[in-house]
Amino acid sequence: MSASAAPSPLRPDVAAVVVHARRGVQLQVAVRAVLVVFVAATVVAVRPAHDVVTCAVVAAGYAAAALGIAAWTRGGGPTAVRWAWVALFLDLAVLAWLTLLTGVRTPQSWTSDVLTTGFLLVPVLAAAQLRPRVCAAVVVPAVTLYLVAGVATRGANEEPWASLLLRTLVMAGVGAACVALSWIQRSRVATISRLAQTRTDLLAELTALERRERRTLSEQLHDGALQYVLAARQDLDEARDTGSPEAFDRLEQALVESSRLLRTTVAELHPAVLERAGLPAALRDLTAATAARGGFTADVDLDGWPADLRTPVDGLLYRTARELLGNVAKHAQAHCVVVGLSRADGAARLTVADDGVGLGGANGRDGIDPGHRLEEGHIGLASHALRVEAAGGRLAVGPGAPTGTVATVELPLPATVPGPTRARAGTNGT
């Protein structure tokens, strides 16, 4: 088979389900081996008065069939995983046949009484399938056959009806518990599979986000500071040749502007003002820099957030605001943006509203679906939404009034720490 024809690897969520399903089949084979040994030992140790050869042949045939089933499921192929549960009806058929044969034809033996306890292992076998419906489809006939075998052998064993019904009730309870256990295990596997897929998606998002941020940084340096540096070099050559004061003025202006752009870029990568002066000052600087780059006016409302307040979510709020403002500058075609930050009821609330063209698919929805946004190519927005959700918060994007987009971030606030005195002083002097 060529390399191109090789099967593609399974998604992590599907792989998790397949792995646990294979383990369930392996458990089923192991428990069936116990049941085979139980049947053989019962026929040998508690011999029926009649039909001994027939019982021995049935037990031997059952052992051979169990070996064949074990060999078939050993590879753990898709077909074996999907249809291994059908073999459970063979277990039921063997137990029912031997119980009726030893209980009706040979009433003087204890063989049938011992064999009926083997029915209790059948629901356990079914529970290993991780499919509650399949488990129920096996448990119902198992309980029914258990009751039928008990009724058929009751007269020979002189068992009271109360004893039979109580034994059947226990059998039904075991079956119901196995169905519930199968459902619980299935839900656990589903949770594990979702976590595995989410982990893969997050890794892919982080890789793509890193590439995107590097590309954005390269574009900012190339289109901003680098152009001024190149212009300054030309002005420097002209100043050397002519000594023109105008050339020196242009050189000074180019250097000043390139320094400003470089400081802005560095501040966006690691805002030192966030540590020194606090989140409000950092948001104010970020909004002003983005507004200058995006060509829109900005209004910042920070009255609901104390300037000296420090919280563990400051960095997350700042990075999310940077992503939202960056999207406005790139896509919104907005004329005005309003940024708000407030604290109420133990939660932080950040809003970024613009009067631009909106975010298309995000408008009209109560919240943001990270998986849907990933399909649309909005990796940065989806990544920040997942980070906010991981911190116990919520990032919602909806339509503005009358136009534009409103993004709202709500995060629970852990214990807060007031900023240092020099940080409070820096808010006035920075």
C-alpha positions as CSV (number, residue, x, y, z in Angstrom):
1,M,0.0,0.0,0.0
2,S,1.3,3.4,-0.9
3,A,2.0,6.1,1.6
4,S,-0.8,8.2,0.2
5,A,-3.2,5.4,0.8
6,A,-2.3,5.1,4.5
7,P,-5.2,5.8,6.8
8,S,-5.2,9.2,8.3
9,P,-4.8,9.5,12.1
10,L,-7.9,9.7,14.2
11,R,-8.9,13.0,15.8
12,P,-8.1,13.0,19.5
13,D,-11.7,12.9,20.6
14,V,-12.5,9.9,18.4
15,A,-9.2,8.2,19.4
16,A,-10.1,8.5,23.1
17,V,-13.5,6.8,22.5
18,V,-11.8,4.0,20.4
19,V,-9.2,3.4,23.1
20,H,-11.7,3.0,25.9
21,A,-14.0,0.9,23.7
22,R,-11.1,-1.5,23.0
23,R,-10.4,-1.7,26.7
24,G,-14.1,-2.5,27.2
25,V,-13.8,-5.4,24.8
26,Q,-10.7,-6.7,26.5
27,L,-12.5,-6.6,29.8
28,Q,-15.4,-8.5,28.3
29,V,-13.1,-11.2,27.1
30,A,-11.5,-11.5,30.5
31,V,-14.8,-11.7,32.3
32,R,-16.1,-14.3,29.7
33,A,-13.0,-16.4,30.6
34,V,-14.1,-16.4,34.2
35,L,-17.6,-17.4,33.1
36,V,-16.2,-20.3,30.9
37,V,-14.2,-21.6,33.9
38,F,-17.3,-21.3,36.1
39,V,-19.5,-23.3,33.7
40,A,-16.8,-26.0,33.3
41,A,-16.1,-26.2,37.0
42,T,-19.8,-26.5,37.8
43,V,-20.4,-29.3,35.3
44,V,-17.4,-31.2,36.7
45,A,-17.6,-30.4,40.5
46,V,-21.4,-30.3,40.8
47,R,-22.3,-33.1,38.3
48,P,-25.9,-33.4,37.2
49,A,-27.6,-36.8,37.7
50,H,-28.4,-37.1,34.0
51,D,-27.2,-35.8,30.6
52,V,-23.6,-35.4,31.9
53,V,-22.2,-35.9,28.4
54,T,-24.5,-33.4,26.9
55,C,-23.6,-30.8,29.6
56,A,-19.9,-31.5,29.0
57,V,-20.2,-31.1,25.3
58,V,-22.0,-27.8,25.7
59,A,-19.4,-26.6,28.2
60,A,-16.6,-27.6,25.8
61,G,-18.3,-25.9,22.8
62,Y,-18.8,-22.8,24.9
63,A,-15.0,-22.8,25.8
64,A,-14.1,-23.2,22.1
65,A,-16.4,-20.4,21.1
66,A,-15.0,-18.1,23.8
67,L,-11.5,-18.8,22.5
68,G,-12.6,-17.9,18.9
69,I,-14.2,-14.7,20.1
70,A,-11.1,-13.8,22.0
71,A,-9.0,-14.4,18.9
72,W,-11.4,-12.3,16.8
73,T,-11.3,-9.3,19.2
74,R,-7.6,-9.5,20.0
75,G,-6.6,-7.1,17.2
76,G,-9.2,-4.5,18.4
77,G,-10.3,-3.8,14.9
78,P,-13.4,-1.5,14.3
79,T,-15.6,-4.5,13.4
80,A,-14.7,-6.4,16.6
81,V,-15.2,-3.3,18.8
82,R,-18.5,-2.6,17.2
83,W,-20.0,-6.1,17.2
84,A,-18.4,-7.8,20.2
85,W,-21.6,-7.3,22.2
86,V,-23.4,-9.9,20.0
87,A,-21.4,-12.6,21.7
88,L,-23.2,-11.8,25.0
89,F,-26.3,-13.6,23.6
90,L,-24.1,-16.7,23.3
91,D,-23.4,-16.5,27.0
92,L,-27.0,-16.1,27.8
93,A,-28.0,-19.1,25.6
94,V,-25.4,-21.4,27.2
95,L,-26.4,-20.5,30.7
96,A,-30.1,-20.8,30.0
97,W,-29.7,-24.1,28.2
98,L,-27.6,-25.7,30.9
99,T,-29.8,-24.3,33.7
100,L,-33.0,-25.8,32.1
101,L,-31.2,-29.0,31.2
102,T,-29.9,-29.7,34.7
103,G,-32.9,-28.3,36.5
104,V,-35.8,-29.8,34.6
105,R,-34.3,-33.2,33.5
106,T,-32.3,-33.8,36.6
107,P,-34.1,-32.3,39.6
108,Q,-32.1,-34.2,42.1
109,S,-29.0,-32.1,41.3
110,W,-27.7,-28.8,42.6
111,T,-26.2,-28.0,39.2
112,S,-29.0,-25.6,38.0
113,D,-28.9,-23.7,41.3
114,V,-25.2,-23.0,40.9
115,L,-25.5,-22.2,37.2
116,T,-28.1,-19.5,37.8
117,T,-25.6,-17.4,39.7
118,G,-23.6,-17.2,36.4
119,F,-26.4,-14.9,35.0
120,L,-25.1,-12.2,37.3
121,L,-21.9,-11.9,35.2
122,V,-23.8,-11.2,32.0
123,P,-24.8,-7.6,32.9
124,V,-21.1,-7.0,33.9
125,L,-20.1,-8.2,30.5
126,A,-22.6,-5.8,28.9
127,A,-21.5,-2.8,31.0
128,A,-18.0,-3.1,29.5
129,Q,-19.4,-2.0,26.1
130,L,-19.7,1.7,27.1
131,R,-23.0,1.8,25.2
132,P,-25.9,2.1,27.6
133,R,-28.5,1.0,25.0
134,V,-26.6,-2.1,24.1
135,C,-26.2,-2.9,27.8
136,A,-29.9,-2.5,28.3
137,A,-30.6,-4.7,25.3
138,V,-28.6,-7.5,26.9
139,V,-29.7,-6.9,30.5
140,V,-33.5,-7.2,29.7
141,P,-33.3,-10.6,28.1
142,A,-30.8,-11.7,30.8
143,V,-33.3,-10.9,33.6
144,T,-36.1,-12.4,31.6
145,L,-34.2,-15.7,31.1
146,Y,-33.2,-15.7,34.7
147,L,-36.8,-15.5,35.7
148,V,-37.9,-18.1,33.1
149,A,-35.2,-20.6,34.3
150,G,-36.3,-20.0,37.9
151,V,-39.9,-20.7,37.1
152,A,-39.1,-23.7,35.0
153,T,-37.0,-25.3,37.8
154,R,-39.0,-24.0,40.7
155,G,-41.2,-27.1,41.0
156,A,-38.3,-29.6,40.9
157,N,-36.4,-27.6,43.5
158,E,-39.5,-26.8,45.6
159,E,-38.5,-23.2,45.8
160,P,-41.1,-20.7,47.2
161,W,-42.3,-18.0,44.9
162,A,-41.0,-15.3,47.3
163,S,-37.5,-16.7,47.1
164,L,-37.7,-16.7,43.3
165,L,-39.0,-13.2,43.0
166,L,-36.4,-11.9,45.5
167,R,-33.6,-13.5,43.5
168,T,-35.0,-12.0,40.3
169,L,-35.2,-8.6,42.0
170,V,-31.5,-8.8,42.9
171,M,-30.7,-9.8,39.3
172,A,-32.7,-6.8,38.0
173,G,-30.9,-4.5,40.4
174,V,-27.5,-5.7,39.2
175,G,-28.6,-5.2,35.6
176,A,-29.9,-1.7,36.2
177,A,-26.7,-0.8,38.1
178,C,-24.7,-2.1,35.1
179,V,-26.7,0.0,32.7
180,A,-26.2,3.1,34.8
181,L,-22.5,2.3,35.2
182,S,-22.2,2.0,31.4
183,W,-23.9,5.4,31.0
184,I,-21.6,7.0,33.6
185,Q,-18.5,5.5,31.9
186,R,-19.7,6.7,28.5
187,S,-20.2,10.3,29.8
188,R,-16.7,10.2,31.3
189,V,-15.2,9.0,28.0
190,A,-17.1,11.8,26.2
191,T,-15.7,14.4,28.6
192,I,-12.2,13.1,28.1
193,S,-12.7,13.1,24.3
194,R,-13.9,16.7,24.4
195,L,-10.9,17.7,26.6
196,A,-8.5,16.0,24.2
197,Q,-10.0,17.8,21.2
198,T,-10.0,21.1,23.0
199,R,-6.4,20.6,23.9
200,T,-5.5,20.0,20.3
201,D,-7.5,23.0,19.1
202,L,-5.8,25.2,21.7
203,L,-2.4,24.1,20.6
204,A,-3.3,24.8,17.0
205,E,-4.7,28.2,18.0
206,L,-1.6,29.1,20.0
207,T,0.7,28.2,17.1
208,A,-1.4,30.2,14.6
209,L,-1.7,33.1,17.1
210,E,2.1,33.2,17.5
211,R,2.6,33.3,13.7
212,R,-0.1,36.0,13.4
213,E,1.4,38.2,16.2
214,R,4.9,37.9,14.6
215,R,3.5,38.9,11.3
216,T,1.6,41.8,12.8
217,L,4.8,42.9,14.7
218,S,6.8,42.7,11.5
219,E,4.2,44.8,9.6
220,Q,4.2,47.4,12.3
221,L,8.0,47.7,12.4
222,H,8.2,47.7,8.6
223,D,5.5,50.2,7.9
224,G,6.2,52.4,10.9
225,A,9.6,52.8,12.5
226,L,11.6,51.3,9.6
227,Q,10.3,53.8,7.1
228,Y,11.3,56.7,9.4
229,V,14.7,55.2,9.9
230,L,15.2,54.9,6.2
231,A,14.0,58.5,5.7
232,A,16.4,59.6,8.5
233,R,19.3,57.9,6.7
234,Q,18.5,59.8,3.5
235,D,18.2,63.1,5.4
236,L,21.5,62.3,7.1
237,D,23.3,61.9,3.8
238,E,21.8,65.1,2.5
239,A,22.8,67.0,5.7
240,R,26.3,65.8,5.3
241,D,26.5,66.9,1.7
242,T,24.7,70.2,2.0
243,G,24.5,71.1,5.7
244,S,20.9,72.2,5.2
245,P,19.1,73.1,8.4
246,E,15.9,71.6,6.8
247,A,17.6,68.3,6.4
248,F,18.6,68.3,10.1
249,D,15.0,69.1,11.1
250,R,13.6,66.3,9.0
251,L,16.3,64.0,10.5
252,E,15.3,64.9,14.0
253,Q,11.5,64.5,13.2
254,A,12.2,61.0,11.7
255,L,14.1,59.9,14.7
256,V,11.6,61.2,17.2
257,E,8.7,59.6,15.3
258,S,10.6,56.2,15.0
259,S,11.3,56.3,18.7
260,R,7.7,56.9,19.5
261,L,6.6,54.0,17.2
262,L,9.1,51.7,18.8
263,R,8.0,52.6,22.3
264,T,4.4,52.0,21.3
265,T,5.3,48.6,19.9
266,V,7.3,47.6,22.9
267,A,4.5,48.8,25.2
268,E,2.0,46.7,23.4
269,L,4.2,43.6,23.7
270,H,4.9,44.1,27.4
271,P,3.2,47.1,29.0
272,A,5.4,48.3,31.8
273,V,2.7,50.8,32.6
274,L,0.4,48.0,33.6
275,E,2.7,47.1,36.4
276,R,3.7,50.6,37.4
277,A,0.5,52.6,37.0
278,G,-2.2,50.0,36.8
279,L,-4.8,48.7,34.3
280,P,-6.6,52.0,33.7
281,A,-3.5,53.8,32.7
282,A,-2.4,50.9,30.5
283,L,-5.8,50.8,28.8
284,R,-5.7,54.5,28.2
285,D,-2.3,54.3,26.5
286,L,-3.3,51.2,24.5
287,T,-6.5,52.9,23.3
288,A,-4.7,56.1,22.3
289,A,-2.0,54.2,20.4
290,T,-4.5,52.0,18.6
291,A,-6.8,54.9,17.8
292,A,-3.8,56.8,16.2
293,R,-2.9,53.7,14.2
294,G,-6.5,52.9,13.2
295,G,-7.6,56.5,12.4
296,F,-10.6,56.7,14.8
297,T,-11.4,58.7,17.9
298,A,-11.6,57.0,21.2
299,D,-13.5,57.7,24.4
300,V,-12.2,55.8,27.5
301,D,-14.5,55.5,30.6
302,L,-12.4,54.2,33.6
303,D,-14.3,55.8,36.4
304,G,-15.6,52.5,37.7
305,W,-12.1,51.1,38.3
306,P,-9.8,52.5,41.1
307,A,-6.4,53.6,39.7
308,D,-4.5,51.8,42.5
309,L,-6.4,48.5,42.2
310,R,-4.3,45.4,41.2
311,T,-6.0,42.1,40.4
312,P,-4.6,38.7,39.1
313,V,-6.8,39.2,35.9
314,D,-5.3,42.6,34.9
315,G,-3.0,40.9,32.3
316,L,-5.9,38.9,30.8
317,L,-8.1,42.0,30.6
318,Y,-5.4,44.0,29.0
319,R,-4.5,41.3,26.4
320,T,-8.2,40.8,25.5
321,A,-8.7,44.6,25.1
322,R,-5.6,44.7,22.9
323,E,-7.1,42.0,20.7
324,L,-10.5,43.6,20.5
325,L,-9.1,47.1,19.7
326,G,-6.8,45.5,17.1
327,N,-9.8,43.9,15.4
328,V,-11.5,47.3,15.4
329,A,-8.5,49.0,13.8
330,K,-8.2,46.3,11.1
331,H,-11.7,45.4,10.2
332,A,-14.4,47.7,11.7
333,Q,-13.8,50.9,9.6
334,A,-15.0,52.7,12.7
335,H,-15.0,56.4,13.4
336,C,-15.5,56.2,17.1
337,V,-14.7,53.6,19.8
338,V,-15.8,53.6,23.4
339,V,-13.8,51.6,25.9
340,G,-15.2,51.0,29.4
341,L,-13.8,49.3,32.5
342,S,-15.7,48.9,35.7
343,R,-15.9,46.7,38.8
344,A,-19.2,45.5,40.4
345,D,-20.4,42.6,42.5
346,G,-17.0,40.9,42.6
347,A,-16.5,40.9,38.8
348,A,-14.7,43.0,36.3
349,R,-16.5,44.2,33.2
350,L,-14.7,45.4,30.1
351,T,-16.6,46.8,27.0
352,V,-15.3,47.8,23.6
353,A,-18.0,49.4,21.4
354,D,-17.5,50.8,17.9
355,D,-19.7,52.3,15.2
356,G,-18.1,50.4,12.3
357,V,-19.4,47.7,10.0
358,G,-19.6,45.0,12.6
359,L,-18.1,41.5,12.8
360,G,-20.5,39.8,10.5
361,G,-21.3,36.3,11.9
362,A,-20.8,37.6,15.5
363,N,-23.7,40.0,15.2
364,G,-27.0,38.8,16.4
365,R,-25.6,36.2,18.7
366,D,-25.7,36.4,22.5
367,G,-22.1,35.0,22.8
368,I,-19.1,33.9,20.9
369,D,-18.5,30.3,19.9
370,P,-14.7,29.7,19.8
371,G,-15.1,26.7,17.5
372,H,-17.3,28.6,15.1
373,R,-15.0,31.6,15.1
374,L,-12.0,29.3,14.4
375,E,-13.8,28.0,11.3
376,E,-14.3,31.6,10.2
377,G,-10.6,32.2,10.7
378,H,-10.8,34.5,13.7
379,I,-8.1,32.7,15.7
380,G,-7.1,35.5,18.0
381,L,-10.7,36.2,19.1
382,A,-11.4,32.6,19.6
383,S,-8.2,32.1,21.6
384,H,-9.0,35.0,23.9
385,A,-12.6,33.7,24.4
386,L,-11.3,30.3,25.5
387,R,-8.8,32.0,27.9
388,V,-11.6,34.1,29.4
389,E,-13.8,31.0,29.8
390,A,-10.9,29.1,31.4
391,A,-10.7,31.9,34.0
392,G,-14.4,31.5,34.8
393,G,-15.5,34.5,32.7
394,R,-17.4,35.2,29.5
395,L,-16.6,37.0,26.2
396,A,-19.7,38.1,24.3
397,V,-19.9,39.9,21.0
398,G,-23.0,41.4,19.7
399,P,-24.4,44.2,17.4
400,G,-24.1,47.8,18.4
401,A,-26.9,50.4,18.2
402,P,-27.5,51.5,15.6
403,T,-24.4,50.1,13.9
404,G,-21.1,48.6,14.8
405,T,-20.1,45.9,17.4
406,V,-20.1,45.7,21.2
407,A,-17.7,43.3,22.8
408,T,-18.2,42.6,26.6
409,V,-15.8,40.7,28.8
410,E,-16.9,39.7,32.3
411,L,-14.4,38.1,34.7
412,P,-14.7,37.1,38.4
413,L,-12.3,39.0,40.5
414,P,-10.1,37.1,43.0
415,A,-8.7,38.8,46.0
416,T,-7.4,42.2,45.0
417,V,-4.2,44.0,46.1
418,P,-3.8,47.8,46.2
419,G,-1.0,49.1,44.1
420,P,2.2,50.6,45.6
421,T,2.5,54.2,46.5
422,R,4.9,54.9,43.6
423,A,2.4,53.3,41.2
424,R,-0.4,55.6,42.4
425,A,1.9,58.6,42.0
426,G,2.8,57.3,38.5
427,T,-0.7,57.6,37.3
428,N,-0.6,61.3,37.7
429,G,2.9,61.8,36.4
430,T,3.1,59.3,33.6
